[in-house]
Amino acid sequence: MWVTETIENLCEIEYGTRVVRKREQGTIYPVYGGGGETFRIDRKNRTSRVVIARFGMSEGCTRYVDGDFFLNDSGLTLSPKGDELSQDFLNKIILSLNDSIYSIGRGTAQKNLNMDAFKKLIISYPPVAEQERIVAKLDAAFAEIDGAVNAAIAKETEVQKLKASLLSSSLTGNAVMWESVKLSEIITFVRGLTYSKKDEVDANGLAVLRATNVSLEHHKITLDEIRYIKTPVKLNEDKLVKVGDILMCTASGSKSHLGKCALVKEDLGMAFGGFMAALRCKSSCLPEYLFYILTSNLFLKRLSSLSDGASINNLKFSQIEDFEFPLPSLEEQERIVAKLDAAYSEFKNANESILKSKVNYLALKSAILSQELQSSEAA
């Protein structure tokens, strides 16, 4: 016989505690709020609970955190008021109510939990013995799914390591036999087009790529949120994107975006903005080869050394013009590029397969949870 009751009558609502990172940064316990782990401190206030987001809610506004952790004031947890409801079963019930909890959030751009409506949500539960049976069955199913997810994550990590290893070995394997050159010797550095807000038009103008159109993670050009400006009377054609250009971010509000780049592989008919520069290779260097160099650890280490301890938001060519790297013959560059292109294509397929598996596993977990609770209640 299942019983129904509101959250406020059945559960203690336990709010998290405000914590200041600067004062309490530590190494032992993860700090959670409405989202994932933010940092670590050396004290805890929760053990193995489902966290419910209070502020800035996403569609995944509930999450189970296993083991000891610290909950900050942007989240809350629940515990049973009496013995008729087990904590483990309550955890499963709250996860199954994720969509209902998200639906009562207030706001549009950023949702916050409506506490009055949350307290009135209904929980159904069977006798304790039946709760234990359901929890055991779900735990067994979830353990199998978690194993598959962990295997997918491990494979994803392995793929990333293989990519880095292949890139490094391909670019430096015979470096002692290759000429070492400075970046300034093999490229022309062209700064982007500067314009003001008043120059912008709706669509019937010159399309301009901005630094935000270069993907940090994938090093590709995205055509989302393109800006358009009045076409200048005297447009410097150097400011137009050309096939073979390597577009590099030279100014950003985030240090991590400085130096990110993408290779232009087709005629876009666009200009590039002032927060970017185009690196145009001279005849001795293939753009594809230089692109791999600029996305390798060789160059990333150089960028990291520039920003250590500084509040840099601009990247000047003078800071990277003496960056040295191996430059083999054009024939050898072509061989390296072909090898890396083929390998990266395989890595891309592997990553897509892994991502699909992870999504499927999470969907399966949610389906099993809902199905078991519904079928048990109906019985």
C-alpha positions in Angstrom: 0.0 0.0 0.0 1.6 3.2 -1.1 1.1 6.5 0.8 1.2 10.0 -0.6 2.3 13.1 1.3 3.7 16.6 0.6 7.4 17.2 0.8 6.9 19.7 3.7 5.0 17.2 5.8 7.3 14.3 5.1 10.8 15.8 4.9 13.2 18.1 6.7 14.4 20.8 4.2 18.1 21.4 4.8 19.6 24.4 3.2 23.3 24.6 2.4 25.7 27.0 4.1 27.5 30.0 2.5 31.2 29.5 2.1 33.8 31.9 0.8 36.4 30.3 -1.5 39.2 32.8 -0.6 38.9 32.0 3.1 38.4 28.3 3.0 40.0 26.8 -0.1 41.2 23.4 0.8 41.9 19.9 -0.7 39.6 17.3 1.0 35.9 17.7 0.4 34.2 18.9 -2.8 31.9 21.9 -2.6 28.5 21.6 -4.4 25.7 24.0 -4.9 23.1 24.1 -7.7 25.6 22.7 -10.2 28.7 20.5 -10.1 31.8 20.7 -7.9 33.2 24.2 -7.7 36.2 23.8 -5.4 37.3 22.0 -2.3 37.5 22.8 1.4 38.6 20.9 4.5 35.2 20.4 6.2 31.9 18.7 5.2 28.2 19.0 6.0 26.6 16.3 3.9 27.0 12.6 3.1 25.5 10.8 0.1 22.5 13.0 -0.7 20.6 14.3 -3.7 21.3 18.0 -4.1 18.5 20.2 -5.4 19.4 23.6 -7.0 17.9 26.7 -5.5 19.4 29.3 -7.8 20.4 29.3 -11.5 18.5 26.1 -12.1 19.4 24.0 -15.2 17.3 21.2 -16.6 19.4 18.8 -14.5 18.5 20.5 -11.3 18.9 17.4 -9.1 22.0 15.3 -8.7 23.2 12.6 -6.4 26.5 13.2 -4.7 28.1 10.1 -3.3 30.2 10.3 -0.2 31.2 13.2 2.0 30.8 16.8 0.6 30.1 20.4 1.5 26.8 21.9 0.3 26.8 25.7 -0.2 23.8 28.0 0.1 22.8 27.6 -3.6 21.5 24.1 -3.0 19.4 22.1 -0.5 18.8 18.5 0.5 16.0 16.6 2.1 15.9 14.0 4.9 12.9 12.0 6.2 11.1 13.3 9.3 10.1 9.8 10.4 11.0 6.1 10.1 8.4 5.4 7.4 10.7 6.7 4.7 14.3 5.7 4.1 16.9 8.2 3.0 18.0 5.9 0.1 14.4 5.7 -1.2 13.9 9.4 -0.8 17.1 10.1 -2.9 15.6 8.0 -5.7 12.2 9.7 -5.5 13.7 13.2 -5.7 15.8 12.2 -8.8 12.6 11.0 -10.4 10.9 14.4 -9.7 13.7 16.3 -11.5 11.4 17.5 -14.4 8.7 18.5 -12.0 11.1 20.5 -9.8 12.5 22.3 -12.8 9.1 23.1 -14.1 8.2 25.1 -10.9 11.3 27.3 -11.2 10.7 31.0 -11.4 12.3 33.3 -14.0 13.2 32.9 -17.7 16.8 33.6 -18.4 17.8 32.2 -15.0 15.4 30.0 -13.0 15.2 30.0 -9.2 13.4 27.4 -7.2 9.9 28.3 -6.1 10.0 27.1 -2.5 6.3 27.4 -1.8 5.5 25.2 -4.8 8.4 22.8 -4.0 7.1 22.2 -0.5 3.7 21.2 -1.9 5.1 18.6 -4.3 3.7 15.1 -3.6 5.8 12.1 -2.7 4.5 8.5 -2.9 6.1 5.7 -1.0 5.5 2.1 0.0 6.3 0.2 3.2 10.0 0.2 4.2 10.6 -3.4 3.1 9.3 -2.6 -0.4 11.4 0.6 -0.4 14.5 -1.5 0.3 13.6 -3.9 -2.5 13.2 -1.1 -5.0 16.4 0.6 -4.0 18.4 -2.6 -4.2 17.0 -3.3 -7.7 17.7 0.2 -8.9 21.2 0.3 -7.4 22.1 -2.9 -9.3 20.8 -1.5 -12.6 22.6 1.9 -12.0 25.9 0.2 -11.1 25.9 -1.5 -14.4 25.1 1.7 -16.2 27.7 3.6 -14.2 30.3 1.0 -15.2 29.5 1.6 -18.9 29.6 5.4 -18.4 33.0 5.2 -16.6 34.3 3.0 -19.4 33.2 5.6 -22.0 34.9 8.4 -20.0 38.1 6.4 -19.7 38.0 5.8 -23.5 37.4 9.5 -24.1 40.5 10.3 -21.9 42.5 7.8 -23.8 41.5 9.3 -27.1 42.6 12.8 -26.0 46.0 11.4 -24.8 46.5 9.6 -28.1 45.7 12.8 -30.0 48.3 14.8 -28.0 50.9 12.0 -28.3 50.4 11.6 -32.0 50.6 15.4 -32.6 53.8 15.7 -30.5 55.5 12.7 -32.1 54.6 13.8 -35.6 55.8 17.3 -35.2 59.0 16.6 -33.2 59.9 13.0 -34.2 62.7 14.1 -36.6 63.0 17.6 -35.4 66.8 17.4 -35.1 67.0 16.9 -38.9 64.6 19.8 -39.6 65.3 23.5 -39.8 64.1 25.5 -36.8 62.3 28.7 -37.7 60.6 31.6 -35.9 57.0 32.3 -36.4 57.8 35.8 -37.8 59.9 34.2 -40.5 57.2 32.2 -42.2 54.0 34.3 -41.8 52.4 37.7 -42.3 50.5 38.9 -39.3 47.4 40.9 -40.2 45.2 42.5 -37.6 41.4 42.5 -38.0 39.0 45.2 -39.0 38.0 47.7 -36.3 34.6 49.2 -36.2 32.2 50.7 -33.7 28.7 49.8 -32.5 27.1 52.5 -34.7 28.6 50.8 -37.8 26.5 47.7 -37.2 23.5 46.9 -39.4 20.9 44.1 -39.4 22.0 41.9 -42.2 22.5 43.8 -45.5 26.2 44.7 -45.0 29.6 43.2 -44.6 29.6 40.0 -42.5 32.3 40.1 -39.8 33.7 37.1 -37.9 34.6 37.8 -34.3 36.7 36.0 -31.7 33.6 34.3 -30.4 33.2 32.6 -33.8 36.4 30.6 -33.1 35.7 27.5 -31.0 38.1 27.1 -28.1 37.5 23.3 -27.8 37.3 22.3 -31.5 39.5 25.0 -33.1 36.9 25.5 -35.8 34.9 28.5 -37.2 31.3 28.7 -36.1 28.9 30.9 -38.0 26.6 31.7 -35.0 25.7 35.3 -34.2 27.5 36.9 -37.1 27.8 40.7 -37.0 27.1 42.9 -40.0 28.5 46.4 -40.6 28.1 49.1 -43.2 30.6 48.2 -46.0 33.5 50.7 -45.7 34.0 53.0 -48.8 37.6 52.0 -48.9 37.8 48.5 -47.6 41.3 47.1 -47.1 41.1 43.6 -48.7 43.7 42.3 -46.2 40.9 42.5 -43.7 38.8 39.9 -45.7 39.1 36.2 -44.7 41.1 34.2 -47.2 41.3 30.4 -47.7 44.4 29.2 -45.8 44.2 32.0 -43.2 44.7 30.9 -39.6 42.4 33.2 -37.5 43.7 33.8 -34.0 42.1 35.4 -31.1 44.2 38.3 -29.9 41.9 40.0 -27.4 39.4 38.5 -25.0 37.8 38.9 -21.6 39.1 35.4 -20.8 42.8 34.5 -20.8 42.0 31.0 -21.8 40.7 32.2 -25.2 43.8 34.2 -26.1 45.7 32.4 -28.9 42.9 30.1 -29.9 42.8 29.6 -33.6 41.0 28.1 -36.5 42.0 27.3 -40.1 39.9 28.8 -42.9 39.2 26.0 -45.4 36.6 27.7 -47.7 35.8 31.1 -49.1 33.5 32.8 -46.5 33.2 36.2 -48.1 33.6 37.8 -44.7 35.9 40.2 -42.9 37.5 39.4 -39.5 37.2 41.7 -36.5 39.7 43.7 -34.5 39.9 41.1 -31.7 41.4 38.7 -34.2 44.4 38.5 -36.5 45.0 36.4 -39.6 48.3 34.5 -39.9 49.1 34.0 -43.5 51.8 31.5 -44.4 54.6 32.2 -46.8 55.5 29.7 -49.5 57.8 27.6 -47.3 55.0 26.6 -44.8 51.7 24.9 -45.4 48.8 26.5 -43.5 47.6 23.1 -42.4 51.0 22.3 -40.9 51.2 25.6 -39.0 47.7 25.1 -37.7 48.7 21.8 -36.1 51.7 23.6 -34.6 49.6 26.3 -33.1 47.2 23.8 -31.6 50.0 21.7 -30.1 51.4 21.7 -26.6 54.5 23.5 -28.1 52.5 26.7 -28.6 50.1 26.3 -25.7 53.1 26.2 -23.3 54.3 29.5 -24.9 50.9 31.1 -24.4 50.8 29.8 -20.8 54.1 31.4 -20.0 52.9 34.8 -21.2 49.9 34.9 -18.9 51.5 33.5 -15.7 50.7 36.0 -12.9 49.5 38.7 -15.3 46.1 40.1 -16.2 46.7 39.8 -19.9 43.7 40.3 -22.1 45.6 41.2 -25.3 48.0 39.1 -27.3 50.6 41.1 -29.2 52.5 39.7 -32.1 55.7 40.8 -30.5 55.0 38.3 -27.7 54.9 35.3 -30.0 56.9 36.3 -33.1 60.1 34.6 -31.8 58.2 31.3 -31.1 60.4 28.6 -32.6 59.3 25.3 -34.1 60.6 22.7 -36.5 59.9 23.2 -40.2 60.6 20.3 -42.5 60.4 20.3 -46.3 57.0 20.9 -47.9 56.8 17.2 -48.9 57.4 16.2 -45.3 54.8 18.8 -44.1 52.3 17.2 -46.5 53.0 13.7 -45.1 52.6 14.9 -41.5 49.4 16.8 -42.2 47.9 13.7 -44.1 48.8 11.5 -41.2 47.3 13.8 -38.6 44.1 14.5 -40.7 43.5 10.7 -40.9 44.1 10.1 -37.2 41.9 13.1 -36.2 39.1 11.8 -38.4 39.2 8.5 -36.5 39.4 10.3 -33.1 36.4 12.4 -34.1 34.3 9.3 -34.9 35.4 7.7 -31.7 34.5 10.8 -29.6 31.0 11.0 -31.3 30.4 7.3 -30.5 31.5 7.9 -26.9 29.3 10.9 -26.5 26.3 9.0 -27.9 26.9 6.2 -25.5 27.1 8.5 -22.5 23.8 10.2 -23.5 22.1 6.9 -24.0 23.3 5.6 -20.7 21.9 8.6 -18.8 18.6 8.4 -20.6 18.4 4.7 -19.8 19.1 5.4 -16.1 16.2 8.0 -16.0 13.9 5.6 -17.8 14.6 2.7 -15.4 14.1 4.9 -12.4 10.7 6.2 -13.6 9.5 2.8 -14.9 10.4 1.0 -11.6 8.7 3.5 -9.4 5.6 3.7 -11.6 5.3 -0.1 -11.9 5.9 -0.7 -8.2 3.3 1.9 -7.2 0.7 0.4 -9.6 1.3 -3.1 -8.2 
